[in-house]
Amino acid sequence: MQILFNVMEQGLIFGIVAVGVYITYRILDFPDLSVDGSFPLGAAITAAWVVKGGDPYVACLLAIIGGCLAGFLTGFLHVVLKISNLLSGILVMMALYSINLRVMKKPNESLLMADKLILPGSSEPIVRILIVLAFAMAVKLLIDLFLKTKLGFVLKAVGDNEQLVTSLAINKSKIKVIGLVIANGLVALAGSILAQSQSYSDVNMGTGVVVMGLAAVIVGEALIGYIKKLSPLFNFIKATSAVIVGAIVYQAALALAMRLGLPSSDLKLITATIVVLALSLNGDLFKKFKFTRKSSVGGDGIAPNTKSA
């Protein structure tokens, strides 16, 4: 039973990451690798704040602000300095490693001695899951509402057809920056929650986060897409719900692999296998996620063709 609780808790936390990755990869068609740095940035800010007795909810807010600044920097490099989208994310990810070290003043920080945490180790598993669920649902509902606004529609239009947005006299570069700011803010929030869940923060905890987020998006969309084909009654399920479900399924698959005796060093191989299986189960998704050369603001780059239907 404890394994199930851990899967739910971890899955919901990485579900927030998946929503952020969904915004950049699926809506904006922007391969943002800076999330590998903004995730531990949220954890580092939280650790530096709560070990000094700061309020854990304020730490979450500060983490969001830090993540938004990271997303803004990625957008600035891309739209102002004309650096390719892929390289912009890599540069920010590299810079954030040093910034995270400066924030914590050391490679890792234990939160066991912190006075207050959102998810203290002594709390009941059900309580912990309900708290994380509240965060995940709040993120999902806010993003759903945002995507229904005029700005949200423009954001989706930028990913679908940049030329159309330009013809409407809308600054597509500004919209891209807004999308990156929102996405990295969400990822940093997830990093803050995970640090408080594990009572631990490390500068390397963001390694592979973007892959986990992509896996959750692909698995979730493939699974929910299959369910919708079975019955139109499930057409109400939104993409944000699908990616959160995908994150939970992804964490469950990892937990199952560990229960079967596979070493933790095989986690990356397991992740690759999960993504391959999800893609092979849905040929349409494979077409949407295949990498093609695309011309965009900031130069030509290899970007995943992840436009919304």
BAFI-3210 file (N, C-alpha, C; in Angstrom, 3 decimals, decimal comma, padded with zeros to 6 digits):
// residues 309
n [1|2|3|4|5|6|7|8|9|10|11|12|13|14|15|16|17|18|19|20|21|22|23|24|25|26|27|28|29|30|31|32|33|34|35|36|37|38|39|40|41|42|43|44|45|46|47|48|49|50|51|52|53|54|55|56|57|58|59|60|61|62|63|64|65|66|67|68|69|70|71|72|73|74|75|76|77|78|79|80|81|82|83|84|85|86|87|88|89|90|91|92|93|94|95|96|97|98|99|100|101|102|103|104|105|106|107|108|109|110|111|112|113|114|115|116|117|118|119|120|121|122|123|124|125|126|127|128|129|130|131|132|133|134|135|136|137|138|139|140|141|142|143|144|145|146|147|148|149|150|151|152|153|154|155|156|157|158|159|160|161|162|163|164|165|166|167|168|169|170|171|172|173|174|175|176|177|178|179|180|181|182|183|184|185|186|187|188|189|190|191|192|193|194|195|196|197|198|199|200|201|202|203|204|205|206|207|208|209|210|211|212|213|214|215|216|217|218|219|220|221|222|223|224|225|226|227|228|229|230|231|232|233|234|235|236|237|238|239|240|241|242|243|244|245|246|247|248|249|250|251|252|253|254|255|256|257|258|259|260|261|262|263|264|265|266|267|268|269|270|271|272|273|274|275|276|277|278|279|280|281|282|283|284|285|286|287|288|289|290|291|292|293|294|295|296|297|298|299|300|301|302|303|304|305|306|307|308|309]
n.u [000,821|001,977|003,655|001,830|000,818|003,139|003,530|001,259|001,672|004,205|003,541|001,537|002,987|004,922|003,077|002,419|004,782|004,529|002,367|003,538|005,537|003,877|002,808|005,027|006,111|003,914|001,963|003,323|005,268|007,986|011,106|011,976|014,613|015,376|013,872|015,039|016,734|015,184|013,554|015,219|015,883|013,567|013,465|015,872|015,500|013,366|014,564|016,568|014,956|013,129|014,812|015,663|013,545|011,404|008,067|006,495|004,619|005,035|007,531|006,927|005,709|007,870|009,505|008,023|008,227|010,996|011,235|009,702|011,318|013,496|012,303|011,701|014,280|015,148|013,337|014,135|016,770|016,124|014,204|015,161|018,012|018,229|018,967|018,856|015,947|016,380|019,079|018,945|017,487|019,302|021,519|020,444|019,782|022,344|023,404|021,718|022,519|024,820|023,675|021,835|023,585|024,656|022,408|021,743|024,179|025,672|026,050|023,843|020,974|019,577|016,250|015,281|015,520|013,976|011,508|008,848|006,992|005,260|004,652|005,278|007,314|006,078|003,364|000,230|-000,031|-002,335|-003,122|-000,933|-001,138|-003,587|-002,937|-000,986|-002,565|-004,386|-002,738|-002,026|-004,548|-005,321|-003,412|-004,045|-006,750|-006,410|-004,742|-006,404|-008,457|-006,977|-006,220|-008,604|-008,961|-008,477|-005,736|-004,800|-005,830|-004,408|-001,861|-001,987|-002,383|000,036|001,714|000,473|000,289|002,413|002,660|000,052|-000,600|001,183|000,193|-002,077|-001,216|-000,094|002,280|004,265|006,601|006,504|004,371|005,452|007,401|005,776|004,505|006,733|007,491|005,277|005,327|007,865|007,571|005,632|007,030|009,099|007,562|006,740|009,237|009,713|007,681|008,404|010,900|010,082|008,554|010,405|012,100|014,546|016,990|018,705|021,255|021,380|018,934|017,278|017,971|017,060|014,398|012,928|012,644|011,105|008,795|008,031|007,577|005,375|003,488|003,248|002,501|000,144|-001,533|-001,691|-002,961|-005,402|-006,386|-006,884|-008,876|-010,895|-011,517|-012,796|-015,208|-017,399|-018,195|-016,137|-014,999|-014,890|-012,617|-009,784|-006,659|-004,831|-005,626|-005,067|-002,240|-001,504|-002,558|-000,957|001,544|001,193|000,783|003,244|004,986|003,996|004,749|007,534|007,791|006,820|008,775|010,961|010,069|010,183|012,785|014,676|017,628|018,259|019,818|018,844|016,749|016,603|016,629|014,247|012,482|012,837|011,832|009,142|008,248|008,619|006,797|004,404|004,314|004,220|001,737|000,038|-000,197|-000,742|000,150|002,846|003,429|002,989|004,969|007,379|010,686|011,411|012,921|012,634|011,906|012,210|011,688|014,741|016,386|017,075|016,274|016,318|013,304|010,604|007,739|005,039|002,405|-000,831|-003,907]
n.v [-001,213|001,203|001,667|002,288|004,699|006,249|006,257|007,662|010,143|010,995|010,861|012,845|015,132|015,190|015,400|018,078|019,060|017,875|019,277|021,783|021,088|020,263|022,697|023,960|022,051|020,848|022,823|025,290|024,335|024,263|023,216|023,107|022,912|024,068|023,466|021,430|022,786|024,692|023,166|022,042|024,584|025,617|023,848|024,511|027,203|026,884|025,261|026,988|028,912|027,718|026,469|028,538|029,109|030,101|030,533|027,701|027,867|030,380|029,862|028,242|030,122|031,856|030,088|029,716|032,290|032,389|030,330|031,453|033,619|032,227|031,054|033,393|034,284|032,295|032,777|035,390|035,028|033,636|035,151|037,777|037,827|036,130|033,428|029,947|027,971|025,484|025,651|027,881|026,955|025,037|026,616|028,195|026,178|025,247|027,558|027,807|025,751|026,652|028,854|027,644|026,401|028,643|029,675|027,724|027,527|025,279|021,892|020,288|020,174|019,435|019,177|018,294|019,456|021,641|023,958|024,111|022,461|021,876|019,259|017,468|014,821|013,383|013,379|011,814|009,411|009,662|012,270|013,658|013,008|014,213|016,889|017,305|016,632|018,730|020,873|020,020|019,898|022,540|023,779|022,537|023,429|026,213|026,501|025,425|027,332|029,570|028,880|029,208|031,863|034,944|035,418|032,853|031,463|032,735|031,915|029,176|029,442|030,484|028,271|026,651|028,080|030,308|032,270|033,070|034,306|036,451|037,817|038,863|040,991|040,508|040,216|037,631|036,815|037,884|036,412|033,834|034,124|034,552|032,049|030,410|031,490|030,849|028,013|027,292|028,365|026,675|024,246|024,824|025,155|022,508|021,414|022,664|021,536|018,827|018,873|019,506|017,305|015,200|016,118|017,176|018,670|018,948|019,848|018,344|017,191|017,764|016,425|014,878|015,569|016,834|014,762|012,984|014,540|014,733|012,022|011,603|013,260|012,050|009,390|009,886|011,204|009,223|007,164|008,356|009,118|006,627|005,716|007,573|006,810|004,459|005,199|007,926|009,240|009,985|012,227|014,633|014,827|016,709|017,863|018,613|017,085|014,598|014,559|014,656|012,250|010,632|011,088|009,843|007,193|006,749|006,931|004,738|002,677|002,814|002,188|-000,418|-001,648|-001,434|-003,040|-005,460|-006,042|-004,716|-002,754|000,582|001,975|001,413|003,067|005,114|003,608|002,251|004,396|005,189|002,913|002,973|005,296|004,568|002,439|003,808|005,525|003,696|002,595|004,454|005,655|008,175|009,948|009,508|010,701|013,333|013,883|013,447|014,446|017,277|019,497|022,886|026,251|029,058|031,886|033,158|031,487|028,497|025,290|022,013|020,815|019,384|018,341|019,312|020,236|021,276|019,481]
n.w [000,000|000,715|-001,425|-003,426|-002,438|-002,609|-005,386|-006,275|-005,018|-006,066|-008,771|-009,051|-008,401|-010,466|-012,415|-012,450|-013,524|-016,029|-017,110|-017,467|-019,349|-021,382|-022,240|-023,456|-025,331|-026,683|-027,151|-027,752|-029,456|-028,818|-028,012|-024,981|-023,005|-020,690|-018,492|-017,083|-015,489|-014,173|-012,548|-010,358|-009,491|-008,309|-006,153|-004,854|-004,117|-002,364|-000,377|000,602|001,713|003,622|005,485|006,956|008,455|007,053|005,646|004,190|002,102|001,088|000,145|-002,027|-003,677|-004,132|-005,487|-007,834|-008,924|-009,362|-011,280|-013,339|-014,037|-015,054|-017,311|-018,684|-019,276|-021,051|-023,150|-023,776|-024,751|-027,027|-028,600|-028,650|-028,744|-030,816|-030,714|-031,332|-030,505|-029,198|-028,368|-026,725|-024,496|-023,547|-022,819|-020,733|-018,946|-018,278|-017,071|-014,878|-013,228|-011,883|-010,653|-008,943|-007,184|-005,962|-004,720|-002,768|-001,608|-001,428|-002,713|-001,976|000,216|003,331|004,514|006,852|009,327|009,140|010,284|009,360|006,839|003,763|003,219|005,622|006,949|008,936|008,501|007,576|004,894|003,239|003,754|002,737|000,009|-000,607|-000,257|-002,263|-004,441|-004,368|-005,141|-007,740|-009,017|-008,804|-010,438|-012,897|-013,340|-013,417|-015,667|-017,620|-017,580|-018,356|-020,985|-022,247|-022,472|-024,354|-024,678|-024,205|-026,421|-028,422|-027,730|-028,328|-031,036|-031,911|-031,707|-033,584|-036,045|-036,915|-038,884|-039,363|-036,950|-037,014|-039,211|-038,114|-036,753|-034,258|-031,705|-031,942|-030,714|-028,146|-027,134|-027,125|-025,149|-022,922|-022,742|-022,144|-019,696|-018,060|-018,212|-017,122|-014,603|-013,506|-013,508|-011,718|-009,418|-009,025|-008,429|-005,988|-004,391|-004,498|-003,204|-000,604|-000,132|-000,132|001,756|001,059|-001,020|-004,084|-006,393|-008,652|-009,049|-011,119|-013,383|-016,325|-016,101|-018,106|-019,917|-018,436|-018,221|-020,928|-021,437|-019,762|-021,013|-023,557|-022,911|-021,437|-023,339|-025,274|-023,854|-022,923|-025,382|-026,538|-024,805|-025,368|-027,950|-027,496|-026,327|-026,829|-024,588|-023,009|-024,050|-022,785|-021,308|-020,705|-022,154|-020,181|-018,025|-019,078|-019,265|-016,593|-015,670|-017,255|-016,059|-013,588|-014,403|-015,577|-013,343|-011,961|-013,659|-013,415|-010,692|-010,715|-012,264|-010,564|-008,490|-009,704|-009,570|-011,090|-011,459|-010,195|-011,951|-014,409|-014,964|-016,922|-019,253|-018,908|-019,037|-021,717|-022,967|-022,156|-023,454|-026,139|-026,337|-025,855|-028,060|-030,137|-029,765|-030,684|-033,653|-034,737|-032,810|-033,008|-035,450|-034,766|-032,906|-034,116|-035,021|-036,885|-039,261|-038,708|-039,480|-037,445|-035,205|-034,246|-035,567|-037,514|-036,324|-034,806|-034,018|-032,159|-033,876|-032,621|-032,803|-031,883|-032,447]
ca.u [000,000|002,869|004,141|000,745|000,804|004,302|003,284|000,288|002,277|005,207|002,876|000,861|004,018|005,445|001,977|002,580|005,864|003,997|001,547|004,487|006,150|002,808|002,690|006,138|006,315|002,719|001,252|004,223|006,208|009,275|011,841|012,575|015,417|015,695|013,118|015,967|017,368|014,180|013,039|016,032|015,870|012,459|013,852|016,936|014,896|012,584|015,480|017,214|013,958|012,513|015,796|015,790|012,287|010,416|006,812|006,627|003,769|005,769|008,623|006,344|005,524|009,198|009,965|007,324|008,836|012,307|011,028|009,243|012,499|014,276|011,602|011,879|015,643|015,155|012,649|014,969|017,856|015,588|013,512|015,914|019,374|018,114|019,589|017,866|015,164|017,022|020,304|018,559|017,162|020,524|022,326|019,819|019,927|023,721|023,576|020,956|023,262|025,649|022,779|021,295|024,652|024,759|021,209|021,855|025,543|026,281|025,383|022,573|020,506|018,554|015,163|014,780|015,522|013,109|010,398|007,564|006,986|003,915|004,506|006,202|007,423|005,237|001,951|-000,322|000,068|-003,551|-003,069|000,090|-001,686|-004,630|-002,286|-000,398|-003,688|-004,923|-001,834|-002,131|-005,848|-005,307|-002,640|-004,835|-007,902|-005,940|-004,260|-007,592|-009,114|-006,100|-006,263|-009,889|-008,922|-007,964|-004,296|-004,610|-006,077|-003,269|-000,734|-002,151|-002,247|001,467|002,244|-000,135|000,549|003,043|002,398|-001,289|-000,535|001,877|-000,721|-003,071|-000,504|000,179|003,704|004,408|007,755|006,010|003,530|006,364|008,026|004,743|004,360|007,912|007,428|004,272|005,771|008,970|007,041|004,979|008,063|009,764|006,626|006,858|010,505|009,531|006,859|009,176|011,911|009,405|008,095|011,548|012,914|015,898|017,171|020,012|021,396|021,275|017,641|016,536|018,468|016,069|013,024|012,249|012,292|009,963|007,636|007,634|007,016|004,032|002,616|003,009|001,736|-001,186|-002,321|-001,952|-003,925|-006,702|-006,854|-007,440|-010,139|-011,888|-011,928|-013,711|-016,526|-017,423|-018,541|-014,916|-014,455|-014,775|-011,297|-008,902|-005,258|-004,138|-005,938|-004,383|-000,813|-001,365|-002,759|000,255|002,623|000,919|001,039|004,698|005,566|003,589|005,588|008,858|007,687|006,684|010,078|011,802|009,557|010,608|014,197|015,579|018,425|017,895|020,598|018,091|015,576|016,583|016,240|012,813|011,789|012,849|010,926|007,773|007,932|008,507|005,536|003,300|004,299|003,833|000,312|-000,739|000,559|-000,950|001,050|004,205|003,565|003,009|006,168|008,625|011,506|011,581|013,600|011,635|012,417|011,463|012,400|015,952|017,192|016,586|016,669|015,578|012,253|009,576|006,502|004,073|001,286|-002,115|-004,817]
ca.v [000,000|002,360|001,901|002,969|006,081|006,929|006,437|008,738|011,414|011,358|011,068|014,134|016,178|015,260|015,828|019,530|019,199|017,479|020,384|022,777|020,566|020,269|024,054|024,281|021,097|020,539|024,028|026,261|023,681|024,811|022,211|023,858|022,087|024,806|022,927|020,624|023,676|025,390|022,238|022,162|025,964|025,693|023,123|025,250|028,379|026,395|024,827|028,160|029,688|027,035|026,151|029,744|029,302|030,743|029,833|026,814|028,324|031,498|029,238|027,817|031,336|032,305|029,132|030,044|033,519|032,013|029,591|032,399|034,373|031,316|030,978|034,681|034,323|031,448|033,515|036,539|034,545|033,172|036,144|039,030|037,567|035,288|032,122|028,908|027,575|024,371|026,125|028,808|026,144|024,407|027,644|028,551|025,011|025,256|028,698|027,570|024,848|027,496|029,690|026,804|026,239|029,898|029,830|026,846|027,678|023,949|021,037|019,740|020,713|018,640|019,964|017,562|020,338|022,794|024,048|023,868|022,010|021,561|017,806|016,930|013,367|012,762|013,420|010,585|009,332|010,179|013,726|014,111|012,882|015,223|018,194|017,355|016,630|020,091|021,671|019,573|020,294|024,003|024,067|022,104|024,298|027,542|026,430|025,251|028,637|030,452|028,503|029,635|033,310|035,402|035,182|031,418|031,092|033,239|031,043|027,964|029,810|030,638|026,937|026,061|028,813|031,580|033,238|033,601|035,229|037,651|038,539|039,522|042,081|040,097|039,957|036,218|036,658|038,166|035,283|032,727|034,394|034,328|030,602|029,878|031,956|030,040|026,618|027,141|028,640|025,448|023,241|025,225|024,831|021,070|021,199|023,098|020,542|017,590|019,076|019,426|015,924|014,345|016,807|017,161|019,390|018,665|020,574|017,398|016,529|018,079|015,647|014,018|015,999|017,109|013,468|012,497|015,321|014,295|010,672|011,741|013,831|011,054|008,276|010,369|011,449|007,940|006,426|009,028|009,037|005,282|005,659|008,352|006,036|003,414|005,772|009,398|009,779|010,462|013,350|015,810|014,830|017,689|017,475|018,789|015,894|013,465|014,536|014,307|010,795|010,046|011,140|008,807|005,898|006,667|006,605|003,372|001,784|002,799|001,451|-001,838|-002,119|-001,582|-004,194|-006,658|-006,264|-003,994|-001,758|001,982|002,460|001,136|003,937|005,800|002,606|002,011|005,565|005,093|001,828|003,439|006,243|003,809|001,705|004,756|005,997|002,606|002,323|005,513|006,117|009,599|010,671|009,407|011,715|014,654|014,071|013,199|015,643|017,782|020,782|023,941|027,608|029,822|033,064|032,758|030,609|027,149|024,313|020,759|020,975|018,371|018,830|018,978|021,157|020,761|019,165]
ca.w [000,000|000,763|-002,789|-004,139|-001,962|-003,180|-006,820|-006,425|-004,626|-007,062|-010,045|-009,050|-008,445|-011,832|-013,262|-012,597|-014,503|-017,341|-017,615|-017,965|-020,577|-022,384|-022,775|-024,349|-026,421|-027,456|-027,565|-028,377|-030,367|-028,394|-027,219|-023,879|-022,097|-019,469|-017,356|-016,300|-014,531|-013,368|-011,535|-009,135|-009,018|-007,366|-004,946|-004,184|-003,486|-001,228|000,678|001,190|002,453|004,771|006,528|007,776|009,164|006,200|005,415|003,032|000,994|000,503|-000,602|-003,318|-004,473|-004,550|-006,495|-009,081|-009,455|-009,887|-012,518|-014,359|-014,486|-015,904|-018,579|-019,364|-019,802|-022,241|-024,198|-024,158|-025,605|-028,312|-029,430|-028,720|-029,206|-032,020|-030,511|-031,624|-029,334|-028,502|-027,728|-025,652|-023,327|-023,041|-022,165|-019,465|-018,073|-017,778|-016,170|-013,650|-012,340|-011,021|-009,847|-007,875|-006,196|-005,219|-003,887|-001,588|-001,095|-001,409|-003,716|-001,510|001,493|004,007|005,099|008,012|010,498|008,880|011,234|008,699|005,456|003,278|003,319|006,627|006,917|009,962|008,125|007,032|003,423|002,612|003,875|001,789|-001,345|-000,768|-000,408|-003,603|-005,377|-004,388|-005,970|-009,135|-009,549|-008,929|-011,651|-014,058|-013,546|-013,811|-017,049|-018,459|-017,685|-019,134|-022,396|-022,801|-022,640|-025,650|-024,686|-024,331|-027,817|-029,211|-027,409|-029,133|-032,442|-032,200|-031,943|-034,773|-037,285|-036,569|-039,936|-039,145|-035,809|-037,482|-040,112|-037,278|-036,069|-032,883|-031,488|-031,598|-029,817|-026,800|-026,731|-026,817|-023,847|-021,905|-022,601|-021,465|-018,312|-017,364|-018,146|-016,172|-013,274|-013,036|-013,246|-010,472|-008,339|-008,793|-007,744|-004,605|-003,691|-004,364|-002,168|000,687|000,014|000,183|002,781|000,519|-002,276|-004,688|-007,661|-009,758|-009,043|-012,339|-014,520|-016,966|-015,832|-019,372|-020,503|-017,657|-018,614|-022,269|-021,309|-019,187|-022,045|-024,604|-022,333|-021,089|-024,544|-025,925|-023,039|-022,968|-026,760|-026,726|-024,057|-026,103|-029,116|-027,040|-026,073|-026,892|-023,272|-022,355|-024,815|-021,918|-020,665|-021,328|-022,300|-018,905|-017,228|-019,695|-018,942|-015,174|-015,632|-017,836|-015,067|-012,589|-015,059|-015,742|-012,037|-011,640|-014,458|-012,789|-009,428|-011,056|-012,712|-009,384|-007,747|-010,426|-009,282|-011,985|-010,727|-010,449|-013,090|-015,639|-015,042|-018,213|-020,240|-018,697|-019,566|-023,182|-023,352|-021,955|-024,518|-027,395|-026,297|-026,001|-029,438|-031,035|-029,578|-031,321|-034,810|-034,943|-031,908|-033,533|-036,482|-034,144|-032,089|-034,836|-035,106|-038,242|-039,297|-038,796|-039,390|-036,441|-034,719|-033,555|-036,403|-037,763|-035,307|-034,793|-033,024|-032,313|-034,470|-031,581|-032,917|-031,446|-033,511]
c.u [000,856|003,403|003,097|000,670|001,963|004,109|002,324|000,915|003,284|004,553|002,187|001,863|004,570|004,342|002,017|003,690|005,334|003,127|002,439|005,128|005,131|002,685|003,795|006,204|005,065|001,997|002,168|005,148|007,629|009,989|012,633|013,293|015,761|014,923|013,986|016,717|016,370|013,571|013,893|016,134|014,743|012,784|014,901|016,390|014,107|013,482|016,111|016,239|013,498|013,530|016,043|014,493|011,202|009,177|006,921|005,768|004,388|006,936|008,133|006,176|006,857|009,771|009,314|007,944|010,204|012,184|010,571|010,407|013,378|013,632|011,740|013,272|015,761|014,495|013,455|016,095|017,340|015,049|014,297|017,309|019,422|018,883|018,516|017,183|015,836|018,249|019,988|018,247|018,390|021,382|021,752|019,943|021,330|023,935|022,878|021,670|024,117|024,790|022,207|022,336|024,788|023,572|021,310|023,195|026,257|025,483|024,034|022,245|019,423|017,518|014,585|014,672|014,638|011,910|009,066|007,781|005,546|003,625|005,501|006,180|006,509|003,756|001,511|-000,246|-001,147|-003,548|-002,081|-000,462|-002,742|-004,029|-001,703|-001,490|-004,292|-004,058|-002,000|-003,449|-005,933|-004,566|-003,442|-005,982|-007,483|-005,456|-005,431|-008,319|-008,292|-006,197|-007,583|-009,960|-008,386|-006,468|-003,987|-004,815|-004,930|-002,046|-000,793|-001,972|-000,777|002,100|001,716|000,313|001,093|002,734|001,025|-001,295|000,129|000,972|-001,813|-002,468|-000,305|001,653|003,900|005,575|007,337|005,187|004,399|006,986|007,023|004,550|005,514|007,924|006,452|004,768|006,867|008,548|006,376|006,006|008,803|008,876|006,699|008,156|010,427|008,756|007,638|010,235|011,282|008,846|009,221|012,405|014,375|015,920|018,587|020,086|021,231|019,891|016,810|016,957|017,379|014,629|012,261|011,824|011,095|008,681|007,119|006,997|005,597|003,050|002,250|002,141|000,306|-002,066|-002,644|-003,044|-005,322|-007,266|-007,484|-008,788|-011,237|-012,386|-012,927|-015,120|-016,454|-017,775|-017,337|-014,292|-014,278|-013,389|-010,355|-007,451|-004,495|-004,398|-005,169|-002,914|-000,579|-001,557|-001,526|001,416|002,438|001,219|002,541|005,371|005,209|004,444|006,998|008,842|007,583|008,019|011,025|011,368|009,982|012,110|015,168|016,352|018,011|018,666|019,884|016,892|015,471|016,161|014,746|012,000|011,703|011,881|009,467|007,360|007,743|007,181|004,349|003,178|003,809|002,356|-000,567|000,065|000,423|-000,029|002,480|004,441|003,685|004,321|007,460|009,376|011,713|012,291|012,591|012,295|011,573|012,270|013,613|016,761|016,561|017,089|015,871|014,556|011,197|008,313|005,353|002,863|000,010|-003,008|-005,835]
c.v [001,266|002,699|002,661|004,436|006,874|007,216|007,606|010,092|011,890|011,663|012,420|015,288|016,317|015,546|017,334|019,829|018,927|018,577|021,486|022,350|020,545|021,643|024,344|023,353|020,914|021,784|024,976|025,658|024,192|023,783|022,865|022,929|022,808|024,281|022,012|021,468|024,380|024,484|022,266|023,589|026,161|025,003|023,892|026,474|027,971|025,997|026,017|028,958|028,979|026,685|027,355|030,061|029,958|029,887|028,974|027,237|029,535|030,959|028,768|029,017|031,858|031,379|029,416|031,276|033,214|031,264|030,493|033,216|033,509|031,184|032,255|034,771|033,468|032,161|034,704|036,114|034,186|034,306|037,447|038,812|036,617|033,976|031,061|028,431|026,471|024,839|027,090|028,044|025,507|025,410|028,031|027,403|024,974|026,377|028,452|026,617|025,662|028,370|028,892|026,560|027,497|030,084|028,996|026,952|026,341|023,051|020,487|020,286|019,810|019,566|019,300|018,446|021,571|022,779|023,664|023,447|021,740|020,076|017,256|015,414|012,666|012,703|012,100|010,581|009,915|011,706|014,301|014,088|013,955|016,615|018,339|017,389|018,027|021,003|021,314|020,021|021,811|024,418|023,717|023,061|025,696|027,549|026,238|026,577|029,597|030,154|028,873|031,150|033,668|035,139|033,698|030,934|031,551|032,358|029,762|028,262|029,973|029,282|026,311|026,747|030,194|032,659|033,881|034,622|036,538|038,493|039,279|040,648|041,787|039,743|038,514|035,972|036,876|036,998|034,075|032,894|034,133|032,833|029,980|030,277|031,096|028,616|026,425|027,481|027,412|024,378|023,555|024,954|023,354|020,738|021,585|022,058|019,247|017,715|018,963|018,024|015,007|014,900|016,886|017,925|019,162|019,353|019,652|016,751|016,833|017,278|014,718|014,420|016,243|015,810|012,864|013,230|014,919|012,914|010,736|012,280|012,785|009,912|008,709|010,577|010,151|007,172|007,040|009,007|007,691|005,147|006,417|007,606|004,946|003,955|007,294|010,038|010,387|011,649|014,611|015,909|015,763|017,209|017,602|017,605|014,696|013,402|014,225|012,809|010,087|010,030|010,068|007,419|005,689|006,278|005,181|002,367|001,691|001,992|-000,049|-002,427|-002,340|-002,790|-005,507|-006,922|-005,563|-002,935|-000,349|002,573|002,234|002,054|004,647|004,839|002,312|003,169|005,509|004,026|002,249|004,377|005,523|003,062|002,637|005,250|004,921|002,269|003,349|006,101|007,604|010,422|010,628|010,469|013,107|014,907|013,826|014,507|016,024|019,113|021,873|025,300|028,390|031,038|032,618|031,766|029,257|026,228|023,051|020,831|019,919|018,993|018,440|019,886|020,482|020,490|020,274]
c.w [000,000|-000,619|-003,603|-003,725|-002,577|-004,662|-007,051|-006,113|-005,660|-008,406|-010,126|-009,094|-009,857|-012,843|-013,482|-013,594|-015,910|-017,939|-018,172|-019,274|-021,707|-023,040|-023,778|-025,564|-027,286|-027,964|-028,331|-029,426|-030,111|-027,519|-026,093|-022,907|-020,803|-018,259|-016,504|-015,274|-013,639|-012,304|-010,269|-008,630|-008,003|-006,056|-004,153|-003,456|-002,244|-000,066|001,389|002,055|003,732|005,852|007,429|008,504|008,350|006,001|004,155|001,844|000,305|-000,329|-001,982|-004,240|-004,991|-005,626|-007,844|-009,735|-010,061|-011,210|-013,652|-014,914|-015,391|-017,281|-019,387|-019,992|-021,061|-023,417|-024,693|-025,098|-026,998|-029,178|-029,584|-029,286|-030,396|-031,914|-030,716|-030,350|-028,524|-027,729|-026,590|-024,366|-022,707|-022,279|-020,807|-018,472|-017,459|-016,761|-014,832|-012,702|-011,364|-010,116|-008,680|-006,780|-005,344|-004,280|-002,617|-000,899|-000,904|-002,347|-003,271|-000,131|002,058|004,640|006,343|009,249|010,294|009,824|010,602|007,255|005,050|003,451|004,339|006,626|007,900|009,576|007,512|005,503|002,707|002,630|002,870|000,361|-001,597|-000,965|-001,812|-004,670|-005,494|-005,258|-007,447|-009,767|-009,722|-010,195|-012,897|-014,361|-014,004|-015,258|-018,005|-018,660|-018,532|-020,624|-023,056|-022,983|-024,019|-025,759|-024,835|-025,750|-028,712|-028,980|-028,238|-030,610|-032,834|-032,475|-033,214|-036,058|-036,951|-037,608|-039,774|-038,027|-036,225|-038,376|-039,350|-036,440|-034,586|-032,764|-031,024|-030,639|-028,369|-026,269|-026,370|-025,445|-022,724|-021,667|-021,844|-019,992|-017,505|-017,156|-017,106|-014,750|-012,674|-012,681|-011,954|-009,266|-008,001|-008,066|-006,280|-003,802|-003,482|-003,279|-000,783|000,940|000,458|001,306|002,347|-000,800|-002,778|-006,047|-008,866|-009,870|-010,291|-013,547|-015,062|-016,742|-017,126|-020,063|-019,765|-018,055|-019,983|-022,228|-020,764|-020,218|-023,088|-024,087|-022,044|-022,307|-025,268|-025,180|-023,125|-024,384|-027,061|-026,018|-024,793|-027,347|-028,724|-026,833|-026,129|-025,558|-022,570|-023,089|-023,977|-021,284|-021,420|-021,334|-020,988|-017,973|-017,746|-019,285|-017,468|-014,987|-016,187|-016,861|-014,001|-013,166|-015,217|-014,432|-011,617|-012,401|-013,875|-011,495|-009,687|-011,486|-011,529|-008,553|-008,398|-010,269|-010,203|-011,195|-011,106|-011,625|-014,418|-015,830|-016,387|-019,315|-020,134|-019,264|-021,082|-023,666|-023,232|-023,086|-025,847|-027,449|-026,503|-027,437|-030,395|-030,916|-030,266|-032,459|-035,052|-034,049|-032,413|-034,601|-035,883|-033,413|-032,846|-035,008|-036,567|-038,167|-039,549|-038,644|-038,411|-036,039|-033,929|-034,354|-036,579|-036,688|-035,464|-033,680|-033,246|-032,881|-033,564|-031,618|-032,497|-032,625|-033,687]
res [m|q|i|l|f|n|v|m|e|q|g|l|i|f|g|i|v|a|v|g|v|y|i|t|y|r|i|l|d|f|p|d|l|s|v|d|g|s|f|p|l|g|a|a|i|t|a|a|w|v|v|k|g|g|d|p|y|v|a|c|l|l|a|i|i|g|g|c|l|a|g|f|l|t|g|f|l|h|v|v|l|k|i|s|n|l|l|s|g|i|l|v|m|m|a|l|y|s|i|n|l|r|v|m|k|k|p|n|e|s|l|l|m|a|d|k|l|i|l|p|g|s|s|e|p|i|v|r|i|l|i|v|l|a|f|a|m|a|v|k|l|l|i|d|l|f|l|k|t|k|l|g|f|v|l|k|a|v|g|d|n|e|q|l|v|t|s|l|a|i|n|k|s|k|i|k|v|i|g|l|v|i|a|n|g|l|v|a|l|a|g|s|i|l|a|q|s|q|s|y|s|d|v|n|m|g|t|g|v|v|v|m|g|l|a|a|v|i|v|g|e|a|l|i|g|y|i|k|k|l|s|p|l|f|n|f|i|k|a|t|s|a|v|i|v|g|a|i|v|y|q|a|a|l|a|l|a|m|r|l|g|l|p|s|s|d|l|k|l|i|t|a|t|i|v|v|l|a|l|s|l|n|g|d|l|f|k|k|f|k|f|t|r|k|s|s|v|g|g|d|g|i|a|p|n|t|k|s|a]
***
